[in-house]
Amino acid sequence: MSDEKVAVCLKGVTKEYRRSHLGRTKVSRGIEEVHLEVKQGEVFGLLGLNGSGKTTTIKLLLGILFPTTGRVDLFGRPAADPEARRSIGYLPEVPYFYKHLSLEAILRYYGRLSDLTGAELENRIEKTLQIVRMTRHRYRPLREFSKGMLQRTSLAQAILHDPAVLLLDEPVTGLDPLGFKEMREFIIDLNAKGKTILLSSHSISEAEKLCHRAGILEQGRLVRIVDRQEWASSPGALEKIFVDT
């Protein structure tokens, strides 16, 4: 993949959090000196324990947070640039929706936030419902949805505007085995259609099935990047690499 275009790039990125209380300032680091390139068309996994910096990294890519030092780019543009933001779809770890609205109403709302209107919006809603296999549920209020259906709704809003890059924060959290399988199939299909996918996950077995490469974060530092060739020949090998690292 060395000749492919770089979709996501972090160059020497450090993010410090400063908290002031009673005249004292406490400084902690979310991530420290992270260098990372994700190639266009790649599925890249961010692995790490709680507090290792996975969510900080994703928020930096979303432009919600800004690096203390270093640079965060999407397709060569700063992550906070409006054009860069249009290239991103985001599935949060804990999605929140207005439960009284129907699935179609939710997608229409998010579509308008992404500047989709008219026939283009209607076409994207139709295609997205087909992709996440939710067409027959389009008029149901979200309060009637199971955890798996809400996760599919979250994926639907992430892909509605046809972004080039998908940032998936713990996409299988709380799902049952069938939900795991469905989400895996969605991710594989989206990647086959050319989407670049960066996902964070506690489920190393799922990352092992999905990712071309994986980066291991420890206390805010990217300590190792592993290629699929290093684990493909032995089921469970990625978990061993993670634990040893």
One Martini backbone bead per residue (centre of mass of N, CA, C, O) as a GRO file, in nm:
protein
  245
    1MET     BB    1   0.050   0.067   0.006
    2SER     BB    2   0.282   0.285  -0.060
    3ASP     BB    3   0.136   0.427  -0.332
    4GLU     BB    4  -0.076   0.544  -0.168
    5LYS     BB    5  -0.282   0.756  -0.043
    6VAL     BB    6  -0.309   0.977   0.216
    7ALA     BB    7  -0.570   1.020   0.449
    8VAL     BB    8  -0.415   0.992   0.732
    9CYS     BB    9  -0.233   1.242   0.943
   10LEU     BB   10   0.019   1.224   1.199
   11LYS     BB   11   0.252   1.482   1.321
   12GLY     BB   12   0.374   1.493   1.616
   13VAL     BB   13   0.133   1.441   1.826
   14THR     BB   14   0.017   1.653   2.093
   15LYS     BB   15  -0.211   1.626   2.383
   16GLU     BB   16  -0.310   1.867   2.617
   17TYR     BB   17  -0.444   1.892   2.945
   18ARG     BB   18  -0.599   2.170   3.120
   19ARG     BB   19  -0.650   2.208   3.480
   20SER     BB   20  -0.825   2.429   3.692
   21HIS     BB   21  -0.772   2.464   4.063
   22LEU     BB   22  -0.724   2.683   4.297
   23GLY     BB   23  -0.471   2.800   4.111
   24ARG     BB   24  -0.426   2.520   3.978
   25THR     BB   25  -0.236   2.338   3.727
   26LYS     BB   26  -0.321   2.056   3.534
   27VAL     BB   27  -0.121   1.823   3.341
   28SER     BB   28  -0.222   1.622   3.064
   29ARG     BB   29  -0.193   1.338   2.840
   30GLY     BB   30  -0.335   1.193   2.568
   31ILE     BB   31  -0.100   1.241   2.357
   32GLU     BB   32   0.243   1.142   2.228
   33GLU     BB   33   0.417   1.165   1.957
   34VAL     BB   34   0.232   1.105   1.701
   35HIS     BB   35   0.284   0.876   1.426
   36LEU     BB   36   0.054   0.866   1.137
   37GLU     BB   37  -0.051   0.649   0.859
   38VAL     BB   38  -0.337   0.632   0.642
   39LYS     BB   39  -0.447   0.469   0.382
   40GLN     BB   40  -0.615   0.453   0.112
   41GLY     BB   41  -0.838   0.177   0.173
   42GLU     BB   42  -0.796   0.130   0.473
   43VAL     BB   43  -0.785  -0.079   0.766
   44PHE     BB   44  -0.756   0.072   1.088
   45GLY     BB   45  -0.637  -0.009   1.414
   46LEU     BB   46  -0.710   0.099   1.748
   47LEU     BB   47  -0.522  -0.002   2.028
   48GLY     BB   48  -0.629  -0.008   2.380
   49LEU     BB   49  -0.660   0.095   2.671
   50ASN     BB   50  -0.795   0.269   2.892
   51GLY     BB   51  -0.648   0.586   2.837
   52SER     BB   52  -0.448   0.566   2.570
   53GLY     BB   53  -0.590   0.768   2.316
   54LYS     BB   54  -0.819   0.702   2.112
   55THR     BB   55  -1.031   0.932   2.142
   56THR     BB   56  -0.839   1.165   2.104
   57THR     BB   57  -0.762   1.097   1.814
   58ILE     BB   58  -1.047   1.120   1.694
   59LYS     BB   59  -1.101   1.418   1.784
   60LEU     BB   60  -0.872   1.535   1.615
   61LEU     BB   61  -0.987   1.439   1.337
   62LEU     BB   62  -1.266   1.602   1.384
   63GLY     BB   63  -1.191   1.894   1.523
   64ILE     BB   64  -1.258   1.912   1.836
   65LEU     BB   65  -0.960   1.895   1.865
   66PHE     BB   66  -0.633   2.036   1.937
   67PRO     BB   67  -0.314   2.045   1.900
   68THR     BB   68  -0.038   2.133   2.075
   69THR     BB   69   0.132   1.953   1.879
   70GLY     BB   70   0.143   1.941   1.554
   71ARG     BB   71  -0.031   1.743   1.289
   72VAL     BB   72  -0.364   1.723   1.127
   73ASP     BB   73  -0.463   1.518   0.847
   74LEU     BB   74  -0.685   1.523   0.546
   75PHE     BB   75  -0.579   1.496   0.249
   76GLY     BB   76  -0.375   1.751   0.331
   77ARG     BB   77  -0.573   1.867   0.540
   78PRO     BB   78  -0.682   2.014   0.791
   79ALA     BB   79  -0.910   1.886   1.011
   80ALA     BB   80  -1.066   2.179   1.046
   81ASP     BB   81  -1.137   2.182   0.766
   82PRO     BB   82  -1.426   2.177   0.593
   83GLU     BB   83  -1.335   1.975   0.372
   84ALA     BB   84  -1.233   1.760   0.564
   85ARG     BB   85  -1.501   1.713   0.721
   86ARG     BB   86  -1.663   1.606   0.467
   87SER     BB   87  -1.478   1.328   0.463
   88ILE     BB   88  -1.641   1.249   0.729
   89GLY     BB   89  -1.736   0.968   0.932
   90TYR     BB   90  -1.922   0.917   1.249
   91LEU     BB   91  -1.897   0.667   1.512
   92PRO     BB   92  -1.995   0.648   1.817
   93GLU     BB   93  -1.992   0.475   2.104
   94VAL     BB   94  -2.245   0.670   2.212
   95PRO     BB   95  -2.528   0.711   2.081
   96TYR     BB   96  -2.757   0.993   2.012
   97PHE     BB   97  -3.117   1.018   1.998
   98TYR     BB   98  -3.431   1.099   1.895
   99LYS     BB   99  -3.672   0.869   1.990
  100HIS     BB  100  -3.940   0.999   1.848
  101LEU     BB  101  -3.807   0.949   1.591
  102SER     BB  102  -3.751   0.846   1.290
  103LEU     BB  103  -3.528   0.722   1.081
  104GLU     BB  104  -3.584   0.914   0.848
  105ALA     BB  105  -3.576   1.178   1.013
  106ILE     BB  106  -3.285   1.151   1.108
  107LEU     BB  107  -3.155   1.145   0.823
  108ARG     BB  108  -3.263   1.418   0.731
  109TYR     BB  109  -3.122   1.582   0.947
  110TYR     BB  110  -2.825   1.493   0.879
  111GLY     BB  111  -2.831   1.573   0.583
  112ARG     BB  112  -2.866   1.880   0.630
  113LEU     BB  113  -2.600   1.911   0.789
  114SER     BB  114  -2.457   1.807   0.499
  115ASP     BB  115  -2.605   1.966   0.256
  116LEU     BB  116  -2.858   1.801   0.191
  117THR     BB  117  -3.095   1.799  -0.085
  118GLY     BB  118  -3.357   1.679  -0.212
  119ALA     BB  119  -3.285   1.430  -0.426
  120GLU     BB  120  -3.015   1.367  -0.296
  121LEU     BB  121  -3.123   1.300  -0.016
  122GLU     BB  122  -3.323   1.076  -0.098
  123ASN     BB  123  -3.111   0.890  -0.229
  124ARG     BB  124  -2.929   0.855   0.020
  125ILE     BB  125  -3.137   0.731   0.205
  126GLU     BB  126  -3.203   0.484   0.033
  127LYS     BB  127  -2.912   0.366   0.016
  128THR     BB  128  -2.856   0.351   0.321
  129LEU     BB  129  -3.085   0.160   0.404
  130GLN     BB  130  -2.975  -0.073   0.232
  131ILE     BB  131  -2.694  -0.107   0.359
  132VAL     BB  132  -2.829  -0.143   0.671
  133ARG     BB  133  -3.101  -0.298   0.657
  134MET     BB  134  -3.368  -0.058   0.710
  135THR     BB  135  -3.618  -0.002   0.525
  136ARG     BB  136  -3.862  -0.133   0.702
  137HIS     BB  137  -3.783   0.095   0.950
  138ARG     BB  138  -3.817   0.403   0.864
  139TYR     BB  139  -4.103   0.469   1.047
  140ARG     BB  140  -3.977   0.406   1.309
  141PRO     BB  141  -3.923   0.463   1.622
  142LEU     BB  142  -3.633   0.457   1.817
  143ARG     BB  143  -3.767   0.344   2.086
  144GLU     BB  144  -3.800   0.045   1.931
  145PHE     BB  145  -3.501  -0.010   1.936
  146SER     BB  146  -3.234  -0.183   1.935
  147LYS     BB  147  -2.903  -0.184   1.973
  148GLY     BB  148  -2.844  -0.278   1.682
  149MET     BB  149  -3.027  -0.066   1.540
  150LEU     BB  150  -2.881   0.185   1.654
  151GLN     BB  151  -2.608   0.115   1.526
  152ARG     BB  152  -2.715   0.130   1.234
  153THR     BB  153  -2.802   0.423   1.255
  154SER     BB  154  -2.520   0.536   1.310
  155LEU     BB  155  -2.401   0.437   1.046
  156ALA     BB  156  -2.594   0.585   0.858
  157GLN     BB  157  -2.510   0.879   0.941
  158ALA     BB  158  -2.205   0.838   0.860
  159ILE     BB  159  -2.274   0.756   0.533
  160LEU     BB  160  -2.482   0.949   0.396
  161HIS     BB  161  -2.251   1.161   0.259
  162ASP     BB  162  -2.019   0.992   0.139
  163PRO     BB  163  -1.751   0.932   0.276
  164ALA     BB  164  -1.405   0.854   0.272
  165VAL     BB  165  -1.406   0.857   0.594
  166LEU     BB  166  -1.410   0.631   0.877
  167LEU     BB  167  -1.500   0.680   1.225
  168LEU     BB  168  -1.478   0.411   1.467
  169ASP     BB  169  -1.608   0.396   1.796
  170GLU     BB  170  -1.668   0.115   1.909
  171PRO     BB  171  -1.878  -0.058   1.702
  172VAL     BB  172  -1.936  -0.334   1.913
  173THR     BB  173  -2.060  -0.219   2.155
  174GLY     BB  174  -2.309  -0.425   2.304
  175LEU     BB  175  -2.314  -0.658   2.113
  176ASP     BB  176  -2.414  -0.926   1.976
  177PRO     BB  177  -2.313  -1.175   1.773
  178LEU     BB  178  -2.489  -1.071   1.537
  179GLY     BB  179  -2.394  -0.778   1.551
  180PHE     BB  180  -2.102  -0.834   1.494
  181LYS     BB  181  -2.144  -0.959   1.213
  182GLU     BB  182  -2.286  -0.719   1.078
  183MET     BB  183  -2.065  -0.504   1.122
  184ARG     BB  184  -1.846  -0.654   0.972
  185GLU     BB  185  -1.992  -0.656   0.697
  186PHE     BB  186  -2.014  -0.352   0.663
  187ILE     BB  187  -1.711  -0.286   0.671
  188ILE     BB  188  -1.623  -0.464   0.435
  189ASP     BB  189  -1.810  -0.333   0.223
  190LEU     BB  190  -1.707  -0.039   0.248
  191ASN     BB  191  -1.414  -0.104   0.178
  192ALA     BB  192  -1.479  -0.228  -0.107
  193LYS     BB  193  -1.588   0.078  -0.189
  194GLY     BB  194  -1.323   0.265  -0.069
  195LYS     BB  195  -1.314   0.296   0.227
  196THR     BB  196  -1.175   0.456   0.490
  197ILE     BB  197  -1.077   0.290   0.806
  198LEU     BB  198  -1.105   0.396   1.150
  199LEU     BB  199  -1.066   0.191   1.442
  200SER     BB  200  -1.183   0.135   1.763
  201SER     BB  201  -1.092  -0.140   2.000
  202HIS     BB  202  -1.146  -0.412   2.234
  203SER     BB  203  -1.180  -0.613   1.990
  204ILE     BB  204  -0.932  -0.801   1.869
  205SER     BB  205  -1.077  -1.015   1.698
  206GLU     BB  206  -1.206  -0.808   1.506
  207ALA     BB  207  -0.949  -0.667   1.411
  208GLU     BB  208  -0.825  -0.923   1.289
  209LYS     BB  209  -1.052  -0.948   1.062
  210LEU     BB  210  -1.041  -0.634   0.938
  211CYS     BB  211  -0.742  -0.550   0.937
  212HIS     BB  212  -0.439  -0.444   0.791
  213ARG     BB  213  -0.381  -0.263   1.045
  214ALA     BB  214  -0.219  -0.192   1.372
  215GLY     BB  215  -0.234   0.021   1.662
  216ILE     BB  216  -0.050   0.067   1.969
  217LEU     BB  217  -0.160   0.207   2.269
  218GLU     BB  218   0.043   0.365   2.539
  219GLN     BB  219   0.001   0.621   2.725
  220GLY     BB  220  -0.022   0.798   2.436
  221ARG     BB  221   0.159   0.592   2.276
  222LEU     BB  222   0.288   0.475   1.973
  223VAL     BB  223   0.447   0.157   1.997
  224ARG     BB  224   0.286  -0.002   1.754
  225ILE     BB  225   0.292  -0.152   1.423
  226VAL     BB  226   0.074  -0.387   1.260
  227ASP     BB  227   0.068  -0.638   1.031
  228ARG     BB  228  -0.123  -0.884   0.903
  229GLN     BB  229   0.118  -1.086   0.856
  230GLU     BB  230   0.169  -1.118   1.178
  231TRP     BB  231  -0.141  -1.277   1.218
  232ALA     BB  232  -0.278  -1.450   0.984
  233SER     BB  233  -0.151  -1.751   1.050
  234SER     BB  234  -0.268  -1.692   1.362
  235PRO     BB  235  -0.506  -1.730   1.564
  236GLY     BB  236  -0.466  -1.475   1.814
  237ALA     BB  237  -0.198  -1.310   1.758
  238LEU     BB  238  -0.282  -1.017   1.817
  239GLU     BB  239  -0.332  -1.052   2.118
  240LYS     BB  240  -0.042  -1.131   2.188
  241ILE     BB  241   0.090  -0.875   2.084
  242PHE     BB  242  -0.062  -0.685   2.271
  243VAL     BB  243   0.020  -0.803   2.544
  244ASP     BB  244   0.328  -0.789   2.503
  245THR     BB  245   0.323  -0.471   2.445
   0.00000   0.00000   0.00000
